[in-house]
Amino acid sequence: MIRLVVYTAGDDCMQCRLTKRMLDAAGLAFHEVNLAEPSNAAAHAIVTKDLGYLSVPIVVDEGRHWAGFRPDLISDLAKRAILPSDATREARSPAR
């Protein structure tokens, strides 16, 4: 199972909303961290100092990460999330 964390600036951020909506539509579970909340100051320091990002959303996927609304990368995540048994079942199903 893919573990995703999405760092956002809350619901006022259009790219954040689009990213979360697309992840939901793809069936990908994620944990949201709102960097605008004062209680998340440590997370803010991690994404700015350690990862080097200055804009949101930031999606972190088990060592891989990116900033911004990236439908291409979300689609890649969705493809990787398919279990091999599901992919095999789809590939072997007869054509209709």
Secondary structure, 3 states (H helix, E strand, C coil): CCCEEEEECCCCCHHHHHHHHHHHHCCCCCEEEECCCHHHHHHHHHHHHHCCCCCCCEEEECCEEEECCCHHHHHHHHHHHCCHHHHHHHHHCCCC
